[in-house]
Amino acid sequence: MKKVVIMGASSGMGYAVAEALASRGVKVGLAARHTHTLLELKEKYPDFVEYEKIDVTKSDAKSKLGTLIDKLGGMDIYFHVAGIGYENLTLDLEREVEIIKTNAVGFSRMICCAYRYFRDNRIKGQIAAITSVAGTKGIGRLSAYSASKKFGQTYLVALEQLAHEEGADVSFTDIRPGWVRTPLVPDDRKFPMEMSVDYVVPYIIKAIVRKERVSVIDWRWNALVGAWRNIPNALWTKMNVKISDPDTPLPALTADLTGKGEQASGKESGKPESDEM
């Protein structure tokens, strides 16, 4: 029986995939910063669920992943969902750094740990990760988020090359959803071509089971990102790419008495923890 570890399973897509697998008799090891929902799944499926509190931005995440794998009795598939993102229109520095710490530093920390586990123990394993269609191009209103998702996509390519060089029997699946409506998305925000969690979960599971190298969810987003890739950066950077409706205006540029420009504070819309575009 396959044993699957899901990092970022407390809500949204990670939680839904975890429940879908556990309900089918698959053993799952769940991890997240907040564990009350993981405990609920453990109580519901006691024979198929183990869990551990793990924060991917902390240095002890490696040892805690090892503890979770031991509880599960091994790992065949590592599935990384953990991530955060905001429309950070004022370019608040702390928020930019927070996104990079979770989506890039935390991503590489955990993916690296999973890869080393498979390689060092000579296990035929699979690493799957939720990145995002946002990684296709840099998006001004999602600067750190889109850049961090591009990092994740590139990191998977790099490790795949390394696996071939080292002879490690590890496959990689890069899952790139479009906008997904999760409980963490503000109710007053609408995103283009939104999809529900229930809609995307079968696509996610199918991509993992079939070991698809890259899976864009769904066909509409696949067509759109195909068009995005063909737009030269010289043109792309001049385009006004809006994210949500109602549109959050960019901060006004005001001039002080010295004549220097200064950005006024603007309201931001956020996507708190765990679920991707």
DADA-V655512 format. One record per residue. RES is the residue in three letters. NEAR is the number of other ideal C-beta (glycine too) atoms within 8 Angstrom. Layout:
res=<RES,RES>
near=<NEAR,NEAR>
This chain:
res=<MET,LYS,LYS,VAL,VAL,ILE,MET,GLY,ALA,SER,SER,GLY,MET,GLY,TYR,ALA,VAL,ALA,GLU,ALA,LEU,ALA,SER,ARG,GLY,VAL,LYS,VAL,GLY,LEU,ALA,ALA,ARG,HIS,THR,HIS,THR,LEU,LEU,GLU,LEU,LYS,GLU,LYS,TYR,PRO,ASP,PHE,VAL,GLU,TYR,GLU,LYS,ILE,ASP,VAL,THR,LYS,SER,ASP,ALA,LYS,SER,LYS,LEU,GLY,THR,LEU,ILE,ASP,LYS,LEU,GLY,GLY,MET,ASP,ILE,TYR,PHE,HIS,VAL,ALA,GLY,ILE,GLY,TYR,GLU,ASN,LEU,THR,LEU,ASP,LEU,GLU,ARG,GLU,VAL,GLU,ILE,ILE,LYS,THR,ASN,ALA,VAL,GLY,PHE,SER,ARG,MET,ILE,CYS,CYS,ALA,TYR,ARG,TYR,PHE,ARG,ASP,ASN,ARG,ILE,LYS,GLY,GLN,ILE,ALA,ALA,ILE,THR,SER,VAL,ALA,GLY,THR,LYS,GLY,ILE,GLY,ARG,LEU,SER,ALA,TYR,SER,ALA,SER,LYS,LYS,PHE,GLY,GLN,THR,TYR,LEU,VAL,ALA,LEU,GLU,GLN,LEU,ALA,HIS,GLU,GLU,GLY,ALA,ASP,VAL,SER,PHE,THR,ASP,ILE,ARG,PRO,GLY,TRP,VAL,ARG,THR,PRO,LEU,VAL,PRO,ASP,ASP,ARG,LYS,PHE,PRO,MET,GLU,MET,SER,VAL,ASP,TYR,VAL,VAL,PRO,TYR,ILE,ILE,LYS,ALA,ILE,VAL,ARG,LYS,GLU,ARG,VAL,SER,VAL,ILE,ASP,TRP,ARG,TRP,ASN,ALA,LEU,VAL,GLY,ALA,TRP,ARG,ASN,ILE,PRO,ASN,ALA,LEU,TRP,THR,LYS,MET,ASN,VAL,LYS,ILE,SER,ASP,PRO,ASP,THR,PRO,LEU,PRO,ALA,LEU,THR,ALA,ASP,LEU,THR,GLY,LYS,GLY,GLU,GLN,ALA,SER,GLY,LYS,GLU,SER,GLY,LYS,PRO,GLU,SER,ASP,GLU,MET>
near=<5,7,13,14,17,14,16,13,17,15,12,13,16,19,12,11,15,14,11,10,12,14,7,6,6,10,12,16,17,17,16,17,8,7,11,7,12,14,9,8,16,12,6,9,10,7,4,10,16,11,14,13,9,13,7,13,8,7,4,6,15,9,7,12,16,10,9,15,12,7,9,13,6,7,15,10,13,15,13,14,17,13,13,11,11,12,12,15,10,9,7,8,6,6,10,12,9,9,15,12,10,15,16,11,9,13,18,10,11,15,15,9,12,15,14,8,14,15,11,6,6,5,10,6,14,12,17,13,14,12,12,12,12,11,12,8,9,7,11,6,12,14,12,13,16,14,10,15,15,11,13,15,12,8,11,14,8,8,14,10,8,10,14,7,6,7,6,9,9,14,7,12,15,13,13,15,18,13,10,16,9,11,5,10,11,7,4,4,10,5,12,5,9,9,12,8,11,6,9,14,12,7,12,15,11,10,13,14,6,6,8,9,6,7,12,11,13,11,5,8,14,9,8,11,12,8,8,10,8,5,10,5,7,6,8,10,6,5,7,3,7,7,10,11,8,6,7,13,6,7,10,8,8,8,7,7,3,4,5,6,6,8,10,8,5,12,4,11,10,7,12,6,9,15,14,12,14>
